Amino acid sequence: MAEAETEGAGATAVDPVCQMTVAVADDTPTSVHGGQAYYFCCVPCQKAFDKDPARYLP
């Protein structure tokens, strides 16, 4: 699941590249693909996703 699992404080999401659970905050690396926001543990995961989103999406 790439979407934030809860809204507001304490929201988490699963990084679609490495499957790590990340806390969603203002400084969390984020990309939008197909109108959906995806959150990442780090910029390298975000860049890998941006390069080839289809590789990481079901």
C-alpha distance matrix in Angstrom:
0.0 3.7 5.7 7.9 8.0 11.7 14.2 17.2 18.3 16.1 12.7 10.1 6.9 5.9 8.2 7.6 11.3 12.1 9.1 10.8 9.8 11.5 13.4 13.2 16.8 19.2 19.6 16.1 15.9 14.1 14.2 14.1 13.8 14.7 14.7 11.1 10.8 9.0 10.1 11.9 14.0 17.1 18.7 19.2 15.5 15.4 18.5 17.4 14.5 17.0 19.5 17.6 14.2 14.7 14.9 11.3 9.7 9.8
3.7 0.0 3.8 6.5 8.3 11.6 13.2 15.9 17.1 15.3 11.7 9.2 5.6 5.3 6.4 6.2 10.0 11.4 9.2 10.5 9.6 10.1 11.8 10.9 14.2 16.2 16.5 13.0 12.5 10.4 10.5 10.6 10.9 12.4 12.2 8.4 7.4 5.3 6.7 9.0 11.8 14.4 15.7 16.6 13.1 12.3 15.6 15.0 11.9 14.1 16.9 15.6 12.1 13.5 14.0 10.4 9.2 10.7
5.7 3.8 0.0 3.8 6.1 8.7 9.9 12.8 14.6 13.4 9.6 8.3 5.8 7.6 9.4 9.9 13.5 14.8 12.5 13.0 11.1 10.9 11.4 9.7 12.9 14.7 15.9 12.8 13.1 10.7 11.2 10.6 11.6 12.6 11.3 7.6 6.5 6.2 7.6 10.9 13.6 16.2 17.5 19.0 15.8 14.4 17.8 17.9 14.7 16.2 19.5 18.4 14.8 16.3 17.3 13.9 12.3 13.6
7.9 6.5 3.8 0.0 3.8 5.6 6.8 9.4 11.0 9.7 5.9 5.2 4.5 7.8 10.2 11.9 15.2 15.8 13.3 12.8 10.0 9.2 8.6 7.0 10.2 12.7 14.2 11.5 12.9 11.1 12.8 12.8 14.6 15.8 14.0 10.5 8.5 8.3 8.0 11.0 13.0 16.0 17.7 19.7 16.8 15.6 19.3 19.7 17.0 18.4 21.8 21.2 17.8 19.6 20.4 16.8 15.6 16.9
8.0 8.3 6.1 3.8 0.0 3.8 6.9 10.0 11.1 9.2 6.0 5.5 5.8 8.7 12.0 13.6 17.0 17.0 13.9 13.4 10.2 10.4 9.9 9.4 12.7 15.6 17.2 14.5 16.2 14.8 16.4 16.3 17.7 18.5 16.8 13.4 12.0 11.6 11.2 13.8 15.2 18.5 20.7 22.4 19.3 18.7 22.4 22.4 19.7 21.6 24.8 23.8 20.4 21.7 22.2 18.5 17.1 17.7
11.7 11.6 8.7 5.6 3.8 0.0 3.8 6.7 8.2 7.2 4.6 6.5 8.4 11.9 14.9 16.9 20.1 20.1 17.2 16.1 12.5 12.0 10.2 9.3 11.9 14.7 17.0 15.0 17.3 16.0 18.0 17.9 19.8 20.6 18.3 15.2 13.6 13.8 13.1 15.8 17.0 20.2 22.3 24.5 21.7 20.8 24.6 25.1 22.5 24.0 27.4 26.7 23.3 24.9 25.6 21.9 20.6 21.3
14.2 13.2 9.9 6.8 6.9 3.8 0.0 3.8 6.7 7.5 5.3 8.4 10.3 14.1 16.5 18.6 21.7 22.0 19.5 18.3 14.8 13.4 10.9 8.9 10.5 12.6 15.5 14.2 16.7 15.4 17.4 17.2 19.5 20.4 17.6 14.9 13.1 14.1 13.4 16.4 17.8 20.5 22.3 24.9 22.5 21.0 24.7 25.7 23.1 24.0 27.7 27.4 24.1 26.0 27.0 23.5 22.1 23.3
17.2 15.9 12.8 9.4 10.0 6.7 3.8 0.0 3.8 6.3 5.9 9.6 12.2 16.0 18.1 20.7 23.4 23.5 21.3 19.5 16.0 13.9 10.6 8.7 9.0 10.9 14.1 13.7 16.7 16.0 18.6 18.8 21.6 22.8 19.9 17.4 15.1 16.0 14.6 17.3 18.1 20.6 22.3 25.3 23.4 21.9 25.5 26.9 24.6 25.4 29.1 29.2 26.2 28.5 29.3 25.8 24.9 26.3
18.3 17.1 14.6 11.0 11.1 8.2 6.7 3.8 0.0 3.8 5.6 9.1 12.5 16.1 18.1 21.2 23.5 23.0 21.0 18.6 15.0 12.7 9.1 8.4 8.3 11.0 13.6 13.3 16.8 16.9 20.0 20.9 23.8 25.3 22.7 19.9 17.2 17.4 15.3 17.2 17.2 19.7 21.9 24.9 23.2 22.2 25.8 27.3 25.4 26.4 30.0 30.3 27.5 29.9 30.3 26.7 26.2 27.7
16.1 15.3 13.4 9.7 9.2 7.2 7.5 6.3 3.8 0.0 3.8 6.4 10.1 13.4 15.7 19.0 21.2 20.3 18.0 15.5 11.8 10.0 6.8 7.5 8.7 12.2 13.9 12.8 16.2 16.5 19.6 20.8 23.3 25.0 22.8 19.7 16.9 16.3 14.0 15.5 15.1 18.1 20.8 23.4 21.4 20.9 24.7 25.7 23.9 25.5 28.8 28.9 26.1 28.3 28.3 24.6 24.3 25.6
12.7 11.7 9.6 5.9 6.0 4.6 5.3 5.9 5.6 3.8 0.0 3.8 7.0 10.7 13.1 15.9 18.5 18.2 15.8 13.8 10.2 8.6 5.9 5.4 7.9 11.2 13.1 11.2 14.1 13.8 16.5 17.3 19.7 21.3 19.2 15.9 13.3 12.9 11.0 13.1 13.6 16.6 19.0 21.5 19.1 18.4 22.2 23.0 20.9 22.4 25.9 25.7 22.7 24.8 25.1 21.4 20.9 22.2
10.1 9.2 8.3 5.2 5.5 6.5 8.4 9.6 9.1 6.4 3.8 0.0 3.8 7.0 9.6 12.6 15.1 14.5 12.0 10.1 6.5 5.4 4.4 5.3 8.8 12.3 13.1 10.4 12.7 12.5 15.1 16.3 18.3 20.2 18.7 15.1 12.5 11.0 8.8 10.4 10.8 14.2 16.9 18.9 16.2 16.0 19.8 20.2 18.2 20.2 23.4 23.0 20.2 22.2 22.0 18.3 18.0 19.4
6.9 5.6 5.8 4.5 5.8 8.4 10.3 12.2 12.5 10.1 7.0 3.8 0.0 3.8 6.5 9.0 11.8 11.7 9.2 8.3 5.6 5.4 6.6 6.6 10.4 13.3 13.7 10.3 11.4 10.7 12.6 13.7 15.2 17.2 16.2 12.4 10.1 8.0 6.4 8.2 9.4 12.8 15.2 16.7 13.6 13.4 17.1 17.2 14.9 17.1 20.2 19.5 16.6 18.4 18.3 14.6 14.2 15.7
5.9 5.3 7.6 7.8 8.7 11.9 14.1 16.0 16.1 13.4 10.7 7.0 3.8 0.0 3.8 6.0 8.7 8.3 5.5 5.5 4.4 6.1 8.9 9.7 13.3 16.0 15.6 11.9 12.1 11.6 13.0 14.3 15.1 17.2 17.1 13.3 11.3 8.3 7.0 7.5 8.6 12.0 14.4 15.1 11.6 12.2 15.7 15.0 13.0 15.8 18.4 17.4 14.7 16.2 15.5 11.7 11.9 13.3
8.2 6.4 9.4 10.2 12.0 14.9 16.5 18.1 18.1 15.7 13.1 9.6 6.5 3.8 0.0 3.8 5.5 5.8 4.9 5.3 6.3 6.8 10.0 10.5 13.5 15.6 14.5 10.6 9.8 9.7 10.8 12.9 13.6 16.3 16.6 13.2 10.9 7.2 5.6 4.7 6.3 9.0 11.1 11.4 7.9 8.6 12.0 11.3 9.6 12.6 15.0 14.3 12.1 14.1 13.1 9.5 10.7 13.0
7.6 6.2 9.9 11.9 13.6 16.9 18.6 20.7 21.2 19.0 15.9 12.6 9.0 6.0 3.8 0.0 3.8 6.0 5.4 8.0 9.5 10.6 13.7 13.7 16.7 18.4 17.4 13.7 12.1 11.1 10.9 12.3 11.9 14.3 15.4 12.2 11.0 7.4 7.8 7.4 9.6 11.5 12.7 12.2 8.4 9.1 11.7 10.1 7.8 11.1 13.0 11.6 9.1 10.5 9.5 5.8 7.0 9.4
11.3 10.0 13.5 15.2 17.0 20.1 21.7 23.4 23.5 21.2 18.5 15.1 11.8 8.7 5.5 3.8 0.0 3.8 5.9 8.2 10.9 11.8 15.2 15.6 18.3 19.7 18.0 14.4 12.3 12.2 12.0 14.1 13.8 16.6 18.0 15.2 13.7 10.0 9.6 7.7 9.1 10.1 11.1 9.6 5.9 7.9 9.8 7.5 6.6 10.3 11.4 10.4 9.2 10.8 8.7 5.9 8.8 11.4
12.1 11.4 14.8 15.8 17.0 20.1 22.0 23.5 23.0 20.3 18.2 14.5 11.7 8.3 5.8 6.0 3.8 0.0 3.8 5.5 9.0 10.5 14.3 15.6 18.3 20.3 18.4 14.8 13.5 14.1 14.8 17.2 17.2 20.0 21.1 18.0 16.1 12.3 11.0 8.5 8.2 9.9 11.9 10.5 7.3 10.2 12.3 10.2 10.1 13.8 14.8 14.0 13.0 14.4 11.9 9.1 11.8 13.7
9.1 9.2 12.5 13.3 13.9 17.2 19.5 21.3 21.0 18.0 15.8 12.0 9.2 5.5 4.9 5.4 5.9 3.8 0.0 3.8 6.5 9.1 12.7 14.2 17.5 19.9 18.7 14.9 14.3 14.5 15.4 17.2 17.3 19.6 20.4 16.9 15.2 11.6 10.5 9.0 9.1 11.9 14.3 13.6 10.1 12.2 15.0 13.2 12.1 15.7 17.2 16.0 14.1 15.2 13.2 9.8 11.4 12.6
10.8 10.5 13.0 12.8 13.4 16.1 18.3 19.5 18.6 15.5 13.8 10.1 8.3 5.5 5.3 8.0 8.2 5.5 3.8 0.0 3.8 6.2 9.9 12.1 15.1 17.9 16.5 12.9 13.1 14.0 15.8 18.1 18.9 21.5 21.8 18.2 15.8 12.3 10.0 8.1 6.9 10.2 13.3 13.3 10.4 12.5 15.5 14.5 13.9 17.1 19.0 18.4 16.7 18.3 16.5 13.1 14.7 16.1
9.8 9.6 11.1 10.0 10.2 12.5 14.8 16.0 15.0 11.8 10.2 6.5 5.6 4.4 6.3 9.5 10.9 9.0 6.5 3.8 0.0 3.8 7.0 9.4 12.7 15.9 15.2 11.8 12.9 13.6 15.8 17.8 19.0 21.4 21.0 17.3 14.8 11.8 9.3 8.6 7.7 11.5 14.7 15.5 12.7 13.9 17.4 17.0 15.8 18.7 21.1 20.5 18.3 20.0 18.8 15.1 15.9 17.3
11.5 10.1 10.9 9.2 10.4 12.0 13.4 13.9 12.7 10.0 8.6 5.4 5.4 6.1 6.8 10.6 11.8 10.5 9.1 6.2 3.8 0.0 3.8 6.2 9.1 12.3 11.5 8.2 10.0 11.1 14.0 16.3 18.2 20.9 20.1 16.5 13.4 10.7 7.4 6.8 5.7 9.4 12.6 14.3 12.0 12.5 16.2 16.5 15.4 17.7 20.5 20.6 18.4 20.8 19.9 16.3 17.2 19.1
13.4 11.8 11.4 8.6 9.9 10.2 10.9 10.6 9.1 6.8 5.9 4.4 6.6 8.9 10.0 13.7 15.2 14.3 12.7 9.9 7.0 3.8 0.0 3.8 6.3 9.9 9.9 7.5 10.5 11.6 14.9 17.0 19.4 21.9 20.5 17.1 13.8 12.0 8.7 9.1 8.4 11.4 14.3 16.7 14.8 14.7 18.4 19.3 18.0 19.8 22.9 23.2 20.9 23.4 23.0 19.4 19.9 21.8
13.2 10.9 9.7 7.0 9.4 9.3 8.9 8.7 8.4 7.5 5.4 5.3 6.6 9.7 10.5 13.7 15.6 15.6 14.2 12.1 9.4 6.2 3.8 0.0 3.8 7.1 8.0 5.8 8.8 9.1 12.4 14.2 17.0 19.4 17.5 14.4 11.0 10.0 7.1 8.8 9.4 11.9 13.9 16.7 14.9 13.8 17.5 18.9 17.1 18.3 21.7 22.2 19.7 22.4 22.5 19.1 19.2 21.4
16.8 14.2 12.9 10.2 12.7 11.9 10.5 9.0 8.3 8.7 7.9 8.8 10.4 13.3 13.5 16.7 18.3 18.3 17.5 15.1 12.7 9.1 6.3 3.8 0.0 3.8 5.4 5.2 8.9 9.8 13.4 15.3 18.6 21.1 18.9 16.4 12.8 12.3 9.5 10.8 11.1 12.5 14.1 17.5 16.4 14.9 18.3 20.3 18.9 19.5 23.0 24.0 21.8 24.8 25.1 21.9 22.1 24.6
19.2 16.2 14.7 12.7 15.6 14.7 12.6 10.9 11.0 12.2 11.2 12.3 13.3 16.0 15.6 18.4 19.7 20.3 19.9 17.9 15.9 12.3 9.9 7.1 3.8 0.0 3.8 5.7 8.5 9.3 12.7 14.6 18.2 20.8 18.5 16.5 12.9 13.1 10.8 12.1 12.8 13.3 13.9 17.6 17.1 15.0 17.8 20.5 19.1 19.0 22.5 24.0 22.0 25.3 25.9 23.0 23.3 26.1
19.6 16.5 15.9 14.2 17.2 17.0 15.5 14.1 13.6 13.9 13.1 13.1 13.7 15.6 14.5 17.4 18.0 18.4 18.7 16.5 15.2 11.5 9.9 8.0 5.4 3.8 0.0 3.8 6.3 8.5 12.1 14.8 18.3 21.4 19.6 17.6 13.8 13.1 10.2 10.4 10.5 10.2 10.7 14.5 14.5 12.7 15.3 18.1 17.4 17.4 20.6 22.4 20.9 24.4 24.5 21.8 22.8 25.8
16.1 13.0 12.8 11.5 14.5 15.0 14.2 13.7 13.3 12.8 11.2 10.4 10.3 11.9 10.6 13.7 14.4 14.8 14.9 12.9 11.8 8.2 7.5 5.8 5.2 5.7 3.8 0.0 3.8 6.1 9.9 12.8 15.9 19.1 17.7 15.1 11.3 9.9 6.6 6.7 7.2 7.8 8.9 12.3 11.5 10.0 13.2 15.4 14.4 15.0 18.3 19.6 17.9 21.2 21.2 18.3 19.3 22.2
15.9 12.5 13.1 12.9 16.2 17.3 16.7 16.7 16.8 16.2 14.1 12.7 11.4 12.1 9.8 12.1 12.3 13.5 14.3 13.1 12.9 10.0 10.5 8.8 8.9 8.5 6.3 3.8 0.0 3.8 7.1 10.6 13.5 16.9 16.1 13.9 10.3 8.5 5.9 5.3 7.0 6.3 6.0 9.4 8.8 6.5 9.5 12.0 11.1 11.3 14.6 16.2 14.8 18.4 18.4 15.9 17.1 20.4
14.1 10.4 10.7 11.1 14.8 16.0 15.4 16.0 16.9 16.5 13.8 12.5 10.7 11.6 9.7 11.1 12.2 14.1 14.5 14.0 13.6 11.1 11.6 9.1 9.8 9.3 8.5 6.1 3.8 0.0 3.8 6.9 10.0 13.3 12.3 10.2 6.7 5.6 4.6 6.2 9.3 9.3 8.7 11.5 10.0 6.9 9.9 12.1 10.1 9.9 13.6 14.7 12.7 16.2 16.9 14.4 14.9 18.2
14.2 10.5 11.2 12.8 16.4 18.0 17.4 18.6 20.0 19.6 16.5 15.1 12.6 13.0 10.8 10.9 12.0 14.8 15.4 15.8 15.8 14.0 14.9 12.4 13.4 12.7 12.1 9.9 7.1 3.8 0.0 3.8 6.5 10.1 9.7 8.2 5.8 5.3 6.7 8.3 11.9 11.7 10.3 12.1 10.4 6.9 9.0 10.9 8.3 7.3 11.1 12.0 9.9 13.4 14.7 12.7 13.0 16.4
14.1 10.6 10.6 12.8 16.3 17.9 17.2 18.8 20.9 20.8 17.3 16.3 13.7 14.3 12.9 12.3 14.1 17.2 17.2 18.1 17.8 16.3 17.0 14.2 15.3 14.6 14.8 12.8 10.6 6.9 3.8 0.0 3.8 6.7 6.0 5.3 4.4 6.1 8.9 11.4 15.1 15.3 14.0 15.7 13.7 10.4 12.1 13.4 10.2 9.0 12.5 12.8 10.1 12.9 15.1 13.4 12.6 15.7
13.8 10.9 11.6 14.6 17.7 19.8 19.5 21.6 23.8 23.3 19.7 18.3 15.2 15.1 13.6 11.9 13.8 17.2 17.3 18.9 19.0 18.2 19.4 17.0 18.6 18.2 18.3 15.9 13.5 10.0 6.5 3.8 0.0 3.8 5.4 5.4 6.6 7.6 11.0 13.2 16.9 17.2 15.9 16.8 14.4 11.5 12.7 13.1 9.6 8.5 11.4 10.7 7.7 9.9 12.7 11.5 10.2 13.1
14.7 12.4 12.6 15.8 18.5 20.6 20.4 22.8 25.3 25.0 21.3 20.2 17.2 17.2 16.3 14.3 16.6 20.0 19.6 21.5 21.4 20.9 21.9 19.4 21.1 20.8 21.4 19.1 16.9 13.3 10.1 6.7 3.8 0.0 3.8 5.5 8.4 10.2 14.0 16.5 20.3 20.8 19.7 20.5 18.0 15.3 16.4 16.5 12.9 11.9 14.3 13.0 9.9 10.9 14.3 13.4 11.1 13.2
14.7 12.2 11.3 14.0 16.8 18.3 17.6 19.9 22.7 22.8 19.2 18.7 16.2 17.1 16.6 15.4 18.0 21.1 20.4 21.8 21.0 20.1 20.5 17.5 18.9 18.5 19.6 17.7 16.1 12.3 9.7 6.0 5.4 3.8 0.0 3.8 6.7 9.8 13.2 16.3 20.1 20.9 19.9 21.4 19.0 16.0 17.6 18.4 14.8 13.7 16.7 16.0 12.8 14.2 17.3 15.8 13.6 15.6
11.1 8.4 7.6 10.5 13.4 15.2 14.9 17.4 19.9 19.7 15.9 15.1 12.4 13.3 13.2 12.2 15.2 18.0 16.9 18.2 17.3 16.5 17.1 14.4 16.4 16.5 17.6 15.1 13.9 10.2 8.2 5.3 5.4 5.5 3.8 0.0 3.8 6.5 10.0 13.3 17.0 18.2 17.9 19.3 16.6 13.9 16.2 16.7 13.0 12.9 16.1 15.2 11.7 13.3 15.8 13.6 11.4 13.5
10.8 7.4 6.5 8.5 12.0 13.6 13.1 15.1 17.2 16.9 13.3 12.5 10.1 11.3 10.9 11.0 13.7 16.1 15.2 15.8 14.8 13.4 13.8 11.0 12.8 12.9 13.8 11.3 10.3 6.7 5.8 4.4 6.6 8.4 6.7 3.8 0.0 3.8 6.7 10.2 13.7 15.0 14.8 16.7 14.1 11.4 14.2 15.2 11.9 11.9 15.5 15.2 12.0 14.4 16.2 13.6 12.4 14.9
9.0 5.3 6.2 8.3 11.6 13.8 14.1 16.0 17.4 16.3 12.9 11.0 8.0 8.3 7.2 7.4 10.0 12.3 11.6 12.3 11.8 10.7 12.0 10.0 12.3 13.1 13.1 9.9 8.5 5.6 5.3 6.1 7.6 10.2 9.8 6.5 3.8 0.0 3.8 6.8 10.5 11.9 12.2 13.7 10.8 8.6 11.8 12.3 9.2 10.2 13.7 13.3 10.2 12.8 13.8 10.8 10.3 13.2
10.1 6.7 7.6 8.0 11.2 13.1 13.4 14.6 15.3 14.0 11.0 8.8 6.4 7.0 5.6 7.8 9.6 11.0 10.5 10.0 9.3 7.4 8.7 7.1 9.5 10.8 10.2 6.6 5.9 4.6 6.7 8.9 11.0 14.0 13.2 10.0 6.7 3.8 0.0 3.8 7.1 8.9 10.0 12.0 9.3 7.7 11.4 12.3 10.1 11.5 14.9 15.1 12.6 15.4 15.6 12.4 12.8 15.6
11.9 9.0 10.9 11.0 13.8 15.8 16.4 17.3 17.2 15.5 13.1 10.4 8.2 7.5 4.7 7.4 7.7 8.5 9.0 8.1 8.6 6.8 9.1 8.8 10.8 12.1 10.4 6.7 5.3 6.2 8.3 11.4 13.2 16.5 16.3 13.3 10.2 6.8 3.8 0.0 3.8 5.5 7.1 8.7 6.1 5.7 9.5 10.2 9.1 11.0 13.9 14.4 12.7 15.7 15.0 12.0 13.5 16.5
14.0 11.8 13.6 13.0 15.2 17.0 17.8 18.1 17.2 15.1 13.6 10.8 9.4 8.6 6.3 9.6 9.1 8.2 9.1 6.9 7.7 5.7 8.4 9.4 11.1 12.8 10.5 7.2 7.0 9.3 11.9 15.1 16.9 20.3 20.1 17.0 13.7 10.5 7.1 3.8 0.0 3.8 7.2 8.6 6.9 8.0 11.2 11.9 11.8 13.9 16.3 17.0 15.8 18.6 17.4 14.4 16.3 19.0
17.1 14.4 16.2 16.0 18.5 20.2 20.5 20.6 19.7 18.1 16.6 14.2 12.8 12.0 9.0 11.5 10.1 9.9 11.9 10.2 11.5 9.4 11.4 11.9 12.5 13.3 10.2 7.8 6.3 9.3 11.7 15.3 17.2 20.8 20.9 18.2 15.0 11.9 8.9 5.5 3.8 0.0 3.8 5.6 5.6 6.5 8.9 10.3 11.1 12.6 14.7 16.2 15.7 18.9 17.6 15.3 17.6 20.8
18.7 15.7 17.5 17.7 20.7 22.3 22.3 22.3 21.9 20.8 19.0 16.9 15.2 14.4 11.1 12.7 11.1 11.9 14.3 13.3 14.7 12.6 14.3 13.9 14.1 13.9 10.7 8.9 6.0 8.7 10.3 14.0 15.9 19.7 19.9 17.9 14.8 12.2 10.0 7.1 7.2 3.8 0.0 3.8 5.4 4.9 6.1 8.6 9.8 10.3 12.2 14.5 14.5 18.0 17.0 15.3 17.7 21.2
19.2 16.6 19.0 19.7 22.4 24.5 24.9 25.3 24.9 23.4 21.5 18.9 16.7 15.1 11.4 12.2 9.6 10.5 13.6 13.3 15.5 14.3 16.7 16.7 17.5 17.6 14.5 12.3 9.4 11.5 12.1 15.7 16.8 20.5 21.4 19.3 16.7 13.7 12.0 8.7 8.6 5.6 3.8 0.0 3.8 5.4 5.1 6.2 8.6 9.8 10.6 12.7 13.4 16.6 15.0 13.8 16.8 20.2
15.5 13.1 15.8 16.8 19.3 21.7 22.5 23.4 23.2 21.4 19.1 16.2 13.6 11.6 7.9 8.4 5.9 7.3 10.1 10.4 12.7 12.0 14.8 14.9 16.4 17.1 14.5 11.5 8.8 10.0 10.4 13.7 14.4 18.0 19.0 16.6 14.1 10.8 9.3 6.1 6.9 5.6 5.4 3.8 0.0 3.8 5.4 5.1 6.2 8.6 10.0 11.0 10.9 13.9 12.3 10.4 13.3 16.6
15.4 12.3 14.4 15.6 18.7 20.8 21.0 21.9 22.2 20.9 18.4 16.0 13.4 12.2 8.6 9.1 7.9 10.2 12.2 12.5 13.9 12.5 14.7 13.8 14.9 15.0 12.7 10.0 6.5 6.9 6.9 10.4 11.5 15.3 16.0 13.9 11.4 8.6 7.7 5.7 8.0 6.5 4.9 5.4 3.8 0.0 3.8 5.5 5.2 6.1 8.7 10.2 9.7 13.2 12.7 10.9 13.1 16.7
18.5 15.6 17.8 19.3 22.4 24.6 24.7 25.5 25.8 24.7 22.2 19.8 17.1 15.7 12.0 11.7 9.8 12.3 15.0 15.5 17.4 16.2 18.4 17.5 18.3 17.8 15.3 13.2 9.5 9.9 9.0 12.1 12.7 16.4 17.6 16.2 14.2 11.8 11.4 9.5 11.2 8.9 6.1 5.1 5.4 3.8 0.0 3.8 5.4 5.0 6.1 8.8 9.7 13.2 12.5 11.9 14.5 18.2
17.4 15.0 17.9 19.7 22.4 25.1 25.7 26.9 27.3 25.7 23.0 20.2 17.2 15.0 11.3 10.1 7.5 10.2 13.2 14.5 17.0 16.5 19.3 18.9 20.3 20.5 18.1 15.4 12.0 12.1 10.9 13.4 13.1 16.5 18.4 16.7 15.2 12.3 12.3 10.2 11.9 10.3 8.6 6.2 5.1 5.5 3.8 0.0 3.8 5.5 5.2 6.6 7.9 10.8 9.3 9.1 12.2 15.7
14.5 11.9 14.7 17.0 19.7 22.5 23.1 24.6 25.4 23.9 20.9 18.2 14.9 13.0 9.6 7.8 6.6 10.1 12.1 13.9 15.8 15.4 18.0 17.1 18.9 19.1 17.4 14.4 11.1 10.1 8.3 10.2 9.6 12.9 14.8 13.0 11.9 9.2 10.1 9.1 11.8 11.1 9.8 8.6 6.2 5.2 5.4 3.8 0.0 3.8 5.4 5.4 4.8 8.2 7.8 6.8 9.1 12.9
17.0 14.1 16.2 18.4 21.6 24.0 24.0 25.4 26.4 25.5 22.4 20.2 17.1 15.8 12.6 11.1 10.3 13.8 15.7 17.1 18.7 17.7 19.8 18.3 19.5 19.0 17.4 15.0 11.3 9.9 7.3 9.0 8.5 11.9 13.7 12.9 11.9 10.2 11.5 11.0 13.9 12.6 10.3 9.8 8.6 6.1 5.0 5.5 3.8 0.0 3.8 5.6 5.8 9.4 10.1 9.9 11.5 15.3
19.5 16.9 19.5 21.8 24.8 27.4 27.7 29.1 30.0 28.8 25.9 23.4 20.2 18.4 15.0 13.0 11.4 14.8 17.2 19.0 21.1 20.5 22.9 21.7 23.0 22.5 20.6 18.3 14.6 13.6 11.1 12.5 11.4 14.3 16.7 16.1 15.5 13.7 14.9 13.9 16.3 14.7 12.2 10.6 10.0 8.7 6.1 5.2 5.4 3.8 0.0 3.8 6.5 9.2 9.3 10.4 12.6 16.1
17.6 15.6 18.4 21.2 23.8 26.7 27.4 29.2 30.3 28.9 25.7 23.0 19.5 17.4 14.3 11.6 10.4 14.0 16.0 18.4 20.5 20.6 23.2 22.2 24.0 24.0 22.4 19.6 16.2 14.7 12.0 12.8 10.7 13.0 16.0 15.2 15.2 13.3 15.1 14.4 17.0 16.2 14.5 12.7 11.0 10.2 8.8 6.6 5.4 5.6 3.8 0.0 3.8 5.6 5.7 7.5 9.5 12.7
14.2 12.1 14.8 17.8 20.4 23.3 24.1 26.2 27.5 26.1 22.7 20.2 16.6 14.7 12.1 9.1 9.2 13.0 14.1 16.7 18.3 18.4 20.9 19.7 21.8 22.0 20.9 17.9 14.8 12.7 9.9 10.1 7.7 9.9 12.8 11.7 12.0 10.2 12.6 12.7 15.8 15.7 14.5 13.4 10.9 9.7 9.7 7.9 4.8 5.8 6.5 3.8 0.0 3.8 5.4 5.5 6.4 9.9
14.7 13.5 16.3 19.6 21.7 24.9 26.0 28.5 29.9 28.3 24.8 22.2 18.4 16.2 14.1 10.5 10.8 14.4 15.2 18.3 20.0 20.8 23.4 22.4 24.8 25.3 24.4 21.2 18.4 16.2 13.4 12.9 9.9 10.9 14.2 13.3 14.4 12.8 15.4 15.7 18.6 18.9 18.0 16.6 13.9 13.2 13.2 10.8 8.2 9.4 9.2 5.6 3.8 0.0 3.8 5.4 5.2 7.8
14.9 14.0 17.3 20.4 22.2 25.6 27.0 29.3 30.3 28.3 25.1 22.0 18.3 15.5 13.1 9.5 8.7 11.9 13.2 16.5 18.8 19.9 23.0 22.5 25.1 25.9 24.5 21.2 18.4 16.9 14.7 15.1 12.7 14.3 17.3 15.8 16.2 13.8 15.6 15.0 17.4 17.6 17.0 15.0 12.3 12.7 12.5 9.3 7.8 10.1 9.3 5.7 5.4 3.8 0.0 3.8 5.9 8.2
11.3 10.4 13.9 16.8 18.5 21.9 23.5 25.8 26.7 24.6 21.4 18.3 14.6 11.7 9.5 5.8 5.9 9.1 9.8 13.1 15.1 16.3 19.4 19.1 21.9 23.0 21.8 18.3 15.9 14.4 12.7 13.4 11.5 13.4 15.8 13.6 13.6 10.8 12.4 12.0 14.4 15.3 15.3 13.8 10.4 10.9 11.9 9.1 6.8 9.9 10.4 7.5 5.5 5.4 3.8 0.0 3.8 6.7
9.7 9.2 12.3 15.6 17.1 20.6 22.1 24.9 26.2 24.3 20.9 18.0 14.2 11.9 10.7 7.0 8.8 11.8 11.4 14.7 15.9 17.2 19.9 19.2 22.1 23.3 22.8 19.3 17.1 14.9 13.0 12.6 10.2 11.1 13.6 11.4 12.4 10.3 12.8 13.5 16.3 17.6 17.7 16.8 13.3 13.1 14.5 12.2 9.1 11.5 12.6 9.5 6.4 5.2 5.9 3.8 0.0 3.8
9.8 10.7 13.6 16.9 17.7 21.3 23.3 26.3 27.7 25.6 22.2 19.4 15.7 13.3 13.0 9.4 11.4 13.7 12.6 16.1 17.3 19.1 21.8 21.4 24.6 26.1 25.8 22.2 20.4 18.2 16.4 15.7 13.1 13.2 15.6 13.5 14.9 13.2 15.6 16.5 19.0 20.8 21.2 20.2 16.6 16.7 18.2 15.7 12.9 15.3 16.1 12.7 9.9 7.8 8.2 6.7 3.8 0.0
